[in-house]
Amino acid sequence: MAVKKRLVINFTGYEGLHPDAVRGRYLNSSADFNALWHAKTKASPMQPEGPNIASMRLETKGANWDVETEFCQYGTADVFDTYSARNVVTRFATGLMAFLDILITGTFGRYLRTSWRFCIFFMWPFALTCFISLVALGVGLGPLFGGFSAYHLIWTIPLSLAIARLLIRWPGEKVFLSYLLDDWAAASDRIYSRNPALLERRKAFAEHLARKLRESDADEVVIIGHSLGTVPAVEALADVWRNAPQLIRQRPVSLLATGSCLLMIAFHPRATQLREDIRVVLQETPVLWAEYQTIADIVHFYKSDPAKALGIIPRNEPLIRRIRFKHIHSAKRYARARKNFFKMHLLFLKGAQIRNAYDMGMFVQGPFAFQGLVLNDSAAPLDDAGRLPNAA
């Protein structure tokens, strides 16, 4: 089916990108799309529509086709800014408490059984945290361990704190230590519903999504959840279904989960509400759930199926697609990403440079229905000049 108008709802994960920055990032992906498919794109500025909610309009013209896309950004960068604004001790302590909670509740065991690669991502910031803590304790209490006078603590304790601060800044900041500790602290706050701002944002997302679905005349709706963005995406879909299910029935609605960290929270024993939201989306709604995973990225649950992992019998089985970034991006881009696991994780959002079945630009602004593309699991059927076949 050819598409003339599309509504895209984009949920970002734990990152500090506000709507204008998300616009810039997507336009970089759009440039890759235009180069690959010989198209041209005009983009409007982001227009604020709510708390960290904004939208822009994309007009894309191909050789013999054109598509209008309303791209809505749903984010929580303003909420996450408050985590990074805290003092070092608080960030360190809350991150470490979140780590211990994952271990004590048995959540880590569920991570390990589902995707051992994700466990590497989970463990290493806390391994560094424990190392820094041990170094600080060793230096601070060194005189007692060595049999010297306790008066030496007057200078060893301040020295230990200074060393710990230095290690947090380097190599800590170089490997995003504080950022990752904030990430896990925020995840813990989601699990235990400790942050009122996140609860309010959930309500705002659901209300805005319902309004968009009600007002839009788009041919299809594609909801994108990257990384932890899959969590609010599922919550919003479930809330809209509970209050106005006809809005989801009236046209094709799809969930595109890329590099999903949904199970990072859903596996926790206290995350009962999220598991219920997932059940509603998978078991009650007609939403097509398409999830893309890759072995090269440790920041998601590779080789997982959310329905099977949580014991849910879905209305329609989620489509789990495994991709290889080296078949999507240039060798140069892929080589750069291999040096930084965050860059590798963000390759899900980059525009394709090689024709293949996973093409973020095609999903957002291409002329083919999303469900047709993912069900066929093949590159879009445009010719070498980017022309739409007459049959379409």
Contacts in CASP RR format, 6 or more apart in sequence:
PFRMAT RR
TARGET T0000
AUTHOR 0000-0000-0000
METHOD contacts of the structure
MODEL  1
MAVKKRLVINFTGYEGLHPDAVRGRYLNSSADFNALWHAKTKASPMQPEG
PNIASMRLETKGANWDVETEFCQYGTADVFDTYSARNVVTRFATGLMAFL
DILITGTFGRYLRTSWRFCIFFMWPFALTCFISLVALGVGLGPLFGGFSA
YHLIWTIPLSLAIARLLIRWPGEKVFLSYLLDDWAAASDRIYSRNPALLE
RRKAFAEHLARKLRESDADEVVIIGHSLGTVPAVEALADVWRNAPQLIRQ
RPVSLLATGSCLLMIAFHPRATQLREDIRVVLQETPVLWAEYQTIADIVH
FYKSDPAKALGIIPRNEPLIRRIRFKHIHSAKRYARARKNFFKMHLLFLK
GAQIRNAYDMGMFVQGPFAFQGLVLNDSAAPLDDAGRLPNAA
1 219 0 8 1.000
1 368 0 8 1.000
1 369 0 8 1.000
1 372 0 8 1.000
2 65 0 8 1.000
2 367 0 8 1.000
2 368 0 8 1.000
2 369 0 8 1.000
2 388 0 8 1.000
2 392 0 8 1.000
3 67 0 8 1.000
3 219 0 8 1.000
3 220 0 8 1.000
3 366 0 8 1.000
3 367 0 8 1.000
3 368 0 8 1.000
3 369 0 8 1.000
4 66 0 8 1.000
4 67 0 8 1.000
4 68 0 8 1.000
4 219 0 8 1.000
4 367 0 8 1.000
5 67 0 8 1.000
5 68 0 8 1.000
5 69 0 8 1.000
5 70 0 8 1.000
5 216 0 8 1.000
5 217 0 8 1.000
5 218 0 8 1.000
5 219 0 8 1.000
6 67 0 8 1.000
6 68 0 8 1.000
6 69 0 8 1.000
6 70 0 8 1.000
6 218 0 8 1.000
6 219 0 8 1.000
6 220 0 8 1.000
6 221 0 8 1.000
6 222 0 8 1.000
6 364 0 8 1.000
6 365 0 8 1.000
6 366 0 8 1.000
6 370 0 8 1.000
7 69 0 8 1.000
7 70 0 8 1.000
7 72 0 8 1.000
7 212 0 8 1.000
7 213 0 8 1.000
7 216 0 8 1.000
7 218 0 8 1.000
7 220 0 8 1.000
7 221 0 8 1.000
7 222 0 8 1.000
8 69 0 8 1.000
8 70 0 8 1.000
8 71 0 8 1.000
8 72 0 8 1.000
8 221 0 8 1.000
8 222 0 8 1.000
8 223 0 8 1.000
8 224 0 8 1.000
8 364 0 8 1.000
9 72 0 8 1.000
9 74 0 8 1.000
9 209 0 8 1.000
9 212 0 8 1.000
9 221 0 8 1.000
9 222 0 8 1.000
9 223 0 8 1.000
9 224 0 8 1.000
9 233 0 8 1.000
9 236 0 8 1.000
10 22 0 8 1.000
10 26 0 8 1.000
10 71 0 8 1.000
10 72 0 8 1.000
10 73 0 8 1.000
10 74 0 8 1.000
10 224 0 8 1.000
10 225 0 8 1.000
10 226 0 8 1.000
11 74 0 8 1.000
11 75 0 8 1.000
11 205 0 8 1.000
11 223 0 8 1.000
11 224 0 8 1.000
11 225 0 8 1.000
11 226 0 8 1.000
11 229 0 8 1.000
11 230 0 8 1.000
11 232 0 8 1.000
11 233 0 8 1.000
11 236 0 8 1.000
12 22 0 8 1.000
12 73 0 8 1.000
12 74 0 8 1.000
12 75 0 8 1.000
12 76 0 8 1.000
12 77 0 8 1.000
12 225 0 8 1.000
12 226 0 8 1.000
12 227 0 8 1.000
12 229 0 8 1.000
13 75 0 8 1.000
13 76 0 8 1.000
13 225 0 8 1.000
13 226 0 8 1.000
13 227 0 8 1.000
13 228 0 8 1.000
13 229 0 8 1.000
13 261 0 8 1.000
14 80 0 8 1.000
14 182 0 8 1.000
14 183 0 8 1.000
14 186 0 8 1.000
14 187 0 8 1.000
14 227 0 8 1.000
14 228 0 8 1.000
15 77 0 8 1.000
15 80 0 8 1.000
15 227 0 8 1.000
16 77 0 8 1.000
16 80 0 8 1.000
16 81 0 8 1.000
17 25 0 8 1.000
17 77 0 8 1.000
18 52 0 8 1.000
18 77 0 8 1.000
18 78 0 8 1.000
19 46 0 8 1.000
19 48 0 8 1.000
19 52 0 8 1.000
19 53 0 8 1.000
19 54 0 8 1.000
19 73 0 8 1.000
19 75 0 8 1.000
20 46 0 8 1.000
20 54 0 8 1.000
22 46 0 8 1.000
22 73 0 8 1.000
22 75 0 8 1.000
23 43 0 8 1.000
23 45 0 8 1.000
23 46 0 8 1.000
23 56 0 8 1.000
23 73 0 8 1.000
25 349 0 8 1.000
26 71 0 8 1.000
26 349 0 8 1.000
26 364 0 8 1.000
27 41 0 8 1.000
27 43 0 8 1.000
28 350 0 8 1.000
28 351 0 8 1.000
29 349 0 8 1.000
29 350 0 8 1.000
29 351 0 8 1.000
29 360 0 8 1.000
29 361 0 8 1.000
29 364 0 8 1.000
30 41 0 8 1.000
30 43 0 8 1.000
30 58 0 8 1.000
30 60 0 8 1.000
30 351 0 8 1.000
30 361 0 8 1.000
30 364 0 8 1.000
30 365 0 8 1.000
32 350 0 8 1.000
32 351 0 8 1.000
32 352 0 8 1.000
32 353 0 8 1.000
32 361 0 8 1.000
33 39 0 8 1.000
33 41 0 8 1.000
33 351 0 8 1.000
33 352 0 8 1.000
33 359 0 8 1.000
33 360 0 8 1.000
33 361 0 8 1.000
33 362 0 8 1.000
33 365 0 8 1.000
33 366 0 8 1.000
34 40 0 8 1.000
34 41 0 8 1.000
34 60 0 8 1.000
35 353 0 8 1.000
36 351 0 8 1.000
36 352 0 8 1.000
36 353 0 8 1.000
36 354 0 8 1.000
36 355 0 8 1.000
36 359 0 8 1.000
37 62 0 8 1.000
37 362 0 8 1.000
37 366 0 8 1.000
37 380 0 8 1.000
37 382 0 8 1.000
37 386 0 8 1.000
38 62 0 8 1.000
38 63 0 8 1.000
38 385 0 8 1.000
38 386 0 8 1.000
39 60 0 8 1.000
39 61 0 8 1.000
39 62 0 8 1.000
39 63 0 8 1.000
39 365 0 8 1.000
39 386 0 8 1.000
40 60 0 8 1.000
40 61 0 8 1.000
40 62 0 8 1.000
41 58 0 8 1.000
41 59 0 8 1.000
41 60 0 8 1.000
41 61 0 8 1.000
41 365 0 8 1.000
42 58 0 8 1.000
42 59 0 8 1.000
42 60 0 8 1.000
43 56 0 8 1.000
43 57 0 8 1.000
43 58 0 8 1.000
43 59 0 8 1.000
44 56 0 8 1.000
44 57 0 8 1.000
44 58 0 8 1.000
45 56 0 8 1.000
46 54 0 8 1.000
46 55 0 8 1.000
46 56 0 8 1.000
46 73 0 8 1.000
47 54 0 8 1.000
47 55 0 8 1.000
47 56 0 8 1.000
48 54 0 8 1.000
49 55 0 8 1.000
49 72 0 8 1.000
49 208 0 8 1.000
50 204 0 8 1.000
50 208 0 8 1.000
51 78 0 8 1.000
51 200 0 8 1.000
51 201 0 8 1.000
51 204 0 8 1.000
52 73 0 8 1.000
52 74 0 8 1.000
52 75 0 8 1.000
52 76 0 8 1.000
52 77 0 8 1.000
52 78 0 8 1.000
52 79 0 8 1.000
52 201 0 8 1.000
53 72 0 8 1.000
53 73 0 8 1.000
53 74 0 8 1.000
53 75 0 8 1.000
53 204 0 8 1.000
53 205 0 8 1.000
53 208 0 8 1.000
54 72 0 8 1.000
54 73 0 8 1.000
55 70 0 8 1.000
55 71 0 8 1.000
55 72 0 8 1.000
55 73 0 8 1.000
56 70 0 8 1.000
56 71 0 8 1.000
57 68 0 8 1.000
57 69 0 8 1.000
57 70 0 8 1.000
57 71 0 8 1.000
58 67 0 8 1.000
58 68 0 8 1.000
58 69 0 8 1.000
58 70 0 8 1.000
58 71 0 8 1.000
58 364 0 8 1.000
58 365 0 8 1.000
59 66 0 8 1.000
59 67 0 8 1.000
59 68 0 8 1.000
60 66 0 8 1.000
60 67 0 8 1.000
60 68 0 8 1.000
60 69 0 8 1.000
60 365 0 8 1.000
60 366 0 8 1.000
62 367 0 8 1.000
62 386 0 8 1.000
63 385 0 8 1.000
63 386 0 8 1.000
63 387 0 8 1.000
63 388 0 8 1.000
64 387 0 8 1.000
64 388 0 8 1.000
65 366 0 8 1.000
65 367 0 8 1.000
65 387 0 8 1.000
65 388 0 8 1.000
66 367 0 8 1.000
67 365 0 8 1.000
67 366 0 8 1.000
67 367 0 8 1.000
69 364 0 8 1.000
69 365 0 8 1.000
70 212 0 8 1.000
70 216 0 8 1.000
70 218 0 8 1.000
71 364 0 8 1.000
72 208 0 8 1.000
72 212 0 8 1.000
74 205 0 8 1.000
74 208 0 8 1.000
74 209 0 8 1.000
74 232 0 8 1.000
74 233 0 8 1.000
74 236 0 8 1.000
75 201 0 8 1.000
75 232 0 8 1.000
76 198 0 8 1.000
76 201 0 8 1.000
76 232 0 8 1.000
79 186 0 8 1.000
79 195 0 8 1.000
79 197 0 8 1.000
79 198 0 8 1.000
79 201 0 8 1.000
80 182 0 8 1.000
80 186 0 8 1.000
82 197 0 8 1.000
83 91 0 8 1.000
83 182 0 8 1.000
83 185 0 8 1.000
83 186 0 8 1.000
84 91 0 8 1.000
84 178 0 8 1.000
84 179 0 8 1.000
84 182 0 8 1.000
86 94 0 8 1.000
86 182 0 8 1.000
88 165 0 8 1.000
88 168 0 8 1.000
88 178 0 8 1.000
91 178 0 8 1.000
91 181 0 8 1.000
91 182 0 8 1.000
91 185 0 8 1.000
92 129 0 8 1.000
92 168 0 8 1.000
92 178 0 8 1.000
92 181 0 8 1.000
94 181 0 8 1.000
94 185 0 8 1.000
94 188 0 8 1.000
95 126 0 8 1.000
95 129 0 8 1.000
95 181 0 8 1.000
95 182 0 8 1.000
95 184 0 8 1.000
95 185 0 8 1.000
95 188 0 8 1.000
96 126 0 8 1.000
96 129 0 8 1.000
96 133 0 8 1.000
96 181 0 8 1.000
97 185 0 8 1.000
97 188 0 8 1.000
98 181 0 8 1.000
98 184 0 8 1.000
98 185 0 8 1.000
98 187 0 8 1.000
98 188 0 8 1.000
99 126 0 8 1.000
99 129 0 8 1.000
99 184 0 8 1.000
101 107 0 8 1.000
101 188 0 8 1.000
102 108 0 8 1.000
102 111 0 8 1.000
102 122 0 8 1.000
102 184 0 8 1.000
102 268 0 8 1.000
105 268 0 8 1.000
105 269 0 8 1.000
105 270 0 8 1.000
106 269 0 8 1.000
107 267 0 8 1.000
107 268 0 8 1.000
107 269 0 8 1.000
108 119 0 8 1.000
108 122 0 8 1.000
110 263 0 8 1.000
110 267 0 8 1.000
111 118 0 8 1.000
111 119 0 8 1.000
111 122 0 8 1.000
111 263 0 8 1.000
111 264 0 8 1.000
111 267 0 8 1.000
112 119 0 8 1.000
114 263 0 8 1.000
114 267 0 8 1.000
114 301 0 8 1.000
114 304 0 8 1.000
114 309 0 8 1.000
115 263 0 8 1.000
115 300 0 8 1.000
115 301 0 8 1.000
115 302 0 8 1.000
115 303 0 8 1.000
115 304 0 8 1.000
117 295 0 8 1.000
117 298 0 8 1.000
117 302 0 8 1.000
118 264 0 8 1.000
118 298 0 8 1.000
118 299 0 8 1.000
118 300 0 8 1.000
118 301 0 8 1.000
118 302 0 8 1.000
120 298 0 8 1.000
121 298 0 8 1.000
121 299 0 8 1.000
121 341 0 8 1.000
124 175 0 8 1.000
125 175 0 8 1.000
125 176 0 8 1.000
125 177 0 8 1.000
125 180 0 8 1.000
125 181 0 8 1.000
125 184 0 8 1.000
128 171 0 8 1.000
128 172 0 8 1.000
128 175 0 8 1.000
128 177 0 8 1.000
129 177 0 8 1.000
129 181 0 8 1.000
131 167 0 8 1.000
132 164 0 8 1.000
132 167 0 8 1.000
132 168 0 8 1.000
133 164 0 8 1.000
135 160 0 8 1.000
135 163 0 8 1.000
135 164 0 8 1.000
135 167 0 8 1.000
136 160 0 8 1.000
136 161 0 8 1.000
136 163 0 8 1.000
136 164 0 8 1.000
137 160 0 8 1.000
138 145 0 8 1.000
138 160 0 8 1.000
139 156 0 8 1.000
139 159 0 8 1.000
139 160 0 8 1.000
139 163 0 8 1.000
140 153 0 8 1.000
140 156 0 8 1.000
140 157 0 8 1.000
140 159 0 8 1.000
140 160 0 8 1.000
141 153 0 8 1.000
141 156 0 8 1.000
142 148 0 8 1.000
142 152 0 8 1.000
142 156 0 8 1.000
143 149 0 8 1.000
143 150 0 8 1.000
143 152 0 8 1.000
143 153 0 8 1.000
143 156 0 8 1.000
144 150 0 8 1.000
144 153 0 8 1.000
168 177 0 8 1.000
168 178 0 8 1.000
171 177 0 8 1.000
172 178 0 8 1.000
176 342 0 8 1.000
183 228 0 8 1.000
186 195 0 8 1.000
186 198 0 8 1.000
187 228 0 8 1.000
187 264 0 8 1.000
187 265 0 8 1.000
188 194 0 8 1.000
189 195 0 8 1.000
189 198 0 8 1.000
190 198 0 8 1.000
190 231 0 8 1.000
190 265 0 8 1.000
190 271 0 8 1.000
190 274 0 8 1.000
191 265 0 8 1.000
191 268 0 8 1.000
191 270 0 8 1.000
191 271 0 8 1.000
192 270 0 8 1.000
193 199 0 8 1.000
193 273 0 8 1.000
201 232 0 8 1.000
202 232 0 8 1.000
202 235 0 8 1.000
202 236 0 8 1.000
202 239 0 8 1.000
203 239 0 8 1.000
205 232 0 8 1.000
205 235 0 8 1.000
205 236 0 8 1.000
205 239 0 8 1.000
206 235 0 8 1.000
206 236 0 8 1.000
206 239 0 8 1.000
206 240 0 8 1.000
206 243 0 8 1.000
209 236 0 8 1.000
209 237 0 8 1.000
209 240 0 8 1.000
210 240 0 8 1.000
210 243 0 8 1.000
210 244 0 8 1.000
210 247 0 8 1.000
213 221 0 8 1.000
213 240 0 8 1.000
213 244 0 8 1.000
213 247 0 8 1.000
213 248 0 8 1.000
213 250 0 8 1.000
213 253 0 8 1.000
214 244 0 8 1.000
214 247 0 8 1.000
218 251 0 8 1.000
219 251 0 8 1.000
219 252 0 8 1.000
219 369 0 8 1.000
220 251 0 8 1.000
220 252 0 8 1.000
220 253 0 8 1.000
220 254 0 8 1.000
220 369 0 8 1.000
220 370 0 8 1.000
220 371 0 8 1.000
221 251 0 8 1.000
221 252 0 8 1.000
221 253 0 8 1.000
221 254 0 8 1.000
222 254 0 8 1.000
222 256 0 8 1.000
222 363 0 8 1.000
222 364 0 8 1.000
222 370 0 8 1.000
223 233 0 8 1.000
223 236 0 8 1.000
223 237 0 8 1.000
223 253 0 8 1.000
223 254 0 8 1.000
223 255 0 8 1.000
223 256 0 8 1.000
224 233 0 8 1.000
224 256 0 8 1.000
224 258 0 8 1.000
224 363 0 8 1.000
224 364 0 8 1.000
225 233 0 8 1.000
225 255 0 8 1.000
225 256 0 8 1.000
225 257 0 8 1.000
225 258 0 8 1.000
225 260 0 8 1.000
226 258 0 8 1.000
226 259 0 8 1.000
226 348 0 8 1.000
226 349 0 8 1.000
227 258 0 8 1.000
227 259 0 8 1.000
227 260 0 8 1.000
227 261 0 8 1.000
227 299 0 8 1.000
227 300 0 8 1.000
227 345 0 8 1.000
228 261 0 8 1.000
228 262 0 8 1.000
228 264 0 8 1.000
228 265 0 8 1.000
229 261 0 8 1.000
230 255 0 8 1.000
230 257 0 8 1.000
230 259 0 8 1.000
230 260 0 8 1.000
230 261 0 8 1.000
230 262 0 8 1.000
231 261 0 8 1.000
231 262 0 8 1.000
231 265 0 8 1.000
231 274 0 8 1.000
233 255 0 8 1.000
233 257 0 8 1.000
234 255 0 8 1.000
234 262 0 8 1.000
234 274 0 8 1.000
234 277 0 8 1.000
234 278 0 8 1.000
234 281 0 8 1.000
235 274 0 8 1.000
235 277 0 8 1.000
237 248 0 8 1.000
237 253 0 8 1.000
237 255 0 8 1.000
237 277 0 8 1.000
237 280 0 8 1.000
237 281 0 8 1.000
237 285 0 8 1.000
237 287 0 8 1.000
238 276 0 8 1.000
238 277 0 8 1.000
238 278 0 8 1.000
238 280 0 8 1.000
238 281 0 8 1.000
239 277 0 8 1.000
240 247 0 8 1.000
240 248 0 8 1.000
241 248 0 8 1.000
241 280 0 8 1.000
241 281 0 8 1.000
241 284 0 8 1.000
241 285 0 8 1.000
242 280 0 8 1.000
245 285 0 8 1.000
248 285 0 8 1.000
248 286 0 8 1.000
248 287 0 8 1.000
249 286 0 8 1.000
252 288 0 8 1.000
252 369 0 8 1.000
252 370 0 8 1.000
252 371 0 8 1.000
253 285 0 8 1.000
253 286 0 8 1.000
253 287 0 8 1.000
253 288 0 8 1.000
254 287 0 8 1.000
254 288 0 8 1.000
254 289 0 8 1.000
254 290 0 8 1.000
254 370 0 8 1.000
254 371 0 8 1.000
254 374 0 8 1.000
255 281 0 8 1.000
255 287 0 8 1.000
255 288 0 8 1.000
255 289 0 8 1.000
255 290 0 8 1.000
256 290 0 8 1.000
256 292 0 8 1.000
256 363 0 8 1.000
256 370 0 8 1.000
257 289 0 8 1.000
257 290 0 8 1.000
257 291 0 8 1.000
257 292 0 8 1.000
258 291 0 8 1.000
258 292 0 8 1.000
258 348 0 8 1.000
258 349 0 8 1.000
258 360 0 8 1.000
259 291 0 8 1.000
259 292 0 8 1.000
259 293 0 8 1.000
259 294 0 8 1.000
259 297 0 8 1.000
259 299 0 8 1.000
259 300 0 8 1.000
259 345 0 8 1.000
259 348 0 8 1.000
260 291 0 8 1.000
260 293 0 8 1.000
260 300 0 8 1.000
260 301 0 8 1.000
260 306 0 8 1.000
261 299 0 8 1.000
261 300 0 8 1.000
261 301 0 8 1.000
262 274 0 8 1.000
262 278 0 8 1.000
262 301 0 8 1.000
262 306 0 8 1.000
263 301 0 8 1.000
263 304 0 8 1.000
263 306 0 8 1.000
263 309 0 8 1.000
263 310 0 8 1.000
264 301 0 8 1.000
265 271 0 8 1.000
265 274 0 8 1.000
266 274 0 8 1.000
266 275 0 8 1.000
266 278 0 8 1.000
266 306 0 8 1.000
266 309 0 8 1.000
266 310 0 8 1.000
267 309 0 8 1.000
275 310 0 8 1.000
278 306 0 8 1.000
278 310 0 8 1.000
278 312 0 8 1.000
279 310 0 8 1.000
279 312 0 8 1.000
281 287 0 8 1.000
281 289 0 8 1.000
282 289 0 8 1.000
282 306 0 8 1.000
282 307 0 8 1.000
282 312 0 8 1.000
282 314 0 8 1.000
282 315 0 8 1.000
282 316 0 8 1.000
282 318 0 8 1.000
283 312 0 8 1.000
283 313 0 8 1.000
283 314 0 8 1.000
283 315 0 8 1.000
284 315 0 8 1.000
285 315 0 8 1.000
286 315 0 8 1.000
286 316 0 8 1.000
288 316 0 8 1.000
288 319 0 8 1.000
288 370 0 8 1.000
288 371 0 8 1.000
288 374 0 8 1.000
289 306 0 8 1.000
289 314 0 8 1.000
289 316 0 8 1.000
289 318 0 8 1.000
289 319 0 8 1.000
290 318 0 8 1.000
290 319 0 8 1.000
290 321 0 8 1.000
290 370 0 8 1.000
290 374 0 8 1.000
291 306 0 8 1.000
291 318 0 8 1.000
291 319 0 8 1.000
291 320 0 8 1.000
291 321 0 8 1.000
292 321 0 8 1.000
292 322 0 8 1.000
292 323 0 8 1.000
292 348 0 8 1.000
292 358 0 8 1.000
293 300 0 8 1.000
293 301 0 8 1.000
293 302 0 8 1.000
293 303 0 8 1.000
293 304 0 8 1.000
293 320 0 8 1.000
293 321 0 8 1.000
293 322 0 8 1.000
293 323 0 8 1.000
294 302 0 8 1.000
294 322 0 8 1.000
294 323 0 8 1.000
294 324 0 8 1.000
294 325 0 8 1.000
294 348 0 8 1.000
295 302 0 8 1.000
295 322 0 8 1.000
295 324 0 8 1.000
296 324 0 8 1.000
296 325 0 8 1.000
296 326 0 8 1.000
296 337 0 8 1.000
296 338 0 8 1.000
296 344 0 8 1.000
296 347 0 8 1.000
297 325 0 8 1.000
297 341 0 8 1.000
297 344 0 8 1.000
297 345 0 8 1.000
297 347 0 8 1.000
297 348 0 8 1.000
298 341 0 8 1.000
298 344 0 8 1.000
299 341 0 8 1.000
299 342 0 8 1.000
299 344 0 8 1.000
299 345 0 8 1.000
300 345 0 8 1.000
301 309 0 8 1.000
302 322 0 8 1.000
303 322 0 8 1.000
304 320 0 8 1.000
305 318 0 8 1.000
305 320 0 8 1.000
306 312 0 8 1.000
306 318 0 8 1.000
307 313 0 8 1.000
307 314 0 8 1.000
307 317 0 8 1.000
307 318 0 8 1.000
319 374 0 8 1.000
319 375 0 8 1.000
321 357 0 8 1.000
321 358 0 8 1.000
321 374 0 8 1.000
321 377 0 8 1.000
323 356 0 8 1.000
323 357 0 8 1.000
323 358 0 8 1.000
325 334 0 8 1.000
325 337 0 8 1.000
325 344 0 8 1.000
325 347 0 8 1.000
326 334 0 8 1.000
327 354 0 8 1.000
327 356 0 8 1.000
328 347 0 8 1.000
328 351 0 8 1.000
328 352 0 8 1.000
328 353 0 8 1.000
328 354 0 8 1.000
328 356 0 8 1.000
328 358 0 8 1.000
328 359 0 8 1.000
329 337 0 8 1.000
329 347 0 8 1.000
329 350 0 8 1.000
329 351 0 8 1.000
329 352 0 8 1.000
329 353 0 8 1.000
329 354 0 8 1.000
330 353 0 8 1.000
330 354 0 8 1.000
333 347 0 8 1.000
333 350 0 8 1.000
333 353 0 8 1.000
334 347 0 8 1.000
336 343 0 8 1.000
337 343 0 8 1.000
337 344 0 8 1.000
337 346 0 8 1.000
337 347 0 8 1.000
338 344 0 8 1.000
348 360 0 8 1.000
349 360 0 8 1.000
350 360 0 8 1.000
351 359 0 8 1.000
351 360 0 8 1.000
351 361 0 8 1.000
352 358 0 8 1.000
352 359 0 8 1.000
352 360 0 8 1.000
352 361 0 8 1.000
352 362 0 8 1.000
355 379 0 8 1.000
355 380 0 8 1.000
356 379 0 8 1.000
357 373 0 8 1.000
357 374 0 8 1.000
357 376 0 8 1.000
357 377 0 8 1.000
357 378 0 8 1.000
357 379 0 8 1.000
359 373 0 8 1.000
359 379 0 8 1.000
359 380 0 8 1.000
362 368 0 8 1.000
362 373 0 8 1.000
362 380 0 8 1.000
363 370 0 8 1.000
363 373 0 8 1.000
366 380 0 8 1.000
367 382 0 8 1.000
367 388 0 8 1.000
367 392 0 8 1.000
368 380 0 8 1.000
368 381 0 8 1.000
368 392 0 8 1.000
373 380 0 8 1.000
381 389 0 8 1.000
381 392 0 8 1.000
382 388 0 8 1.000
382 389 0 8 1.000
383 389 0 8 1.000
END
